Amino acid sequence: MKITTSLKKNHEFKRVYSKGKSAASQCAVVYCRRNGRAENRLGITVSTKLGGAVKRNLVRRRLKEIYRLNEEKLAPGYDIVIVARMRSRFAGYRELENSVLALFCKLKITADKSAGGNDK
């Protein structure tokens, strides 16, 4: 199991937003940027526009679980920020998971072991 740390500081999020790549779907937006480390760092943003604290925490827990279960499929060395969109409030777990995984593939941060890429 890999160890992923959290992005906590505002300037870390801003750096990923301004200098990173992004991909968007109806449920989420994923930003990523190389961090020069051997581990990934994850940040999750859920706006108050999505609803009350209970609904926001539900979406946040789902996004964390999706990341945790698919962490080994990602290449190491990235700062990743997942921003939940309004559609994620109404989406089921599978729809949200498919959306986020498609965005990871679109950004090419998945570890493609068959191509001999980011193996360790």
Secondary structure, 3 states (H helix, E strand, C coil): CCCCEECCCHHHHHHHHHHCEEEECCCEEEEEEECCCCCCEEEEECCHHHCCHHHHHHHHHHHHHHHHHCHHHECCCEEEEEEECCHHHHCCHHHHHHHHHHHHHHCCCECCHHHCCCCC
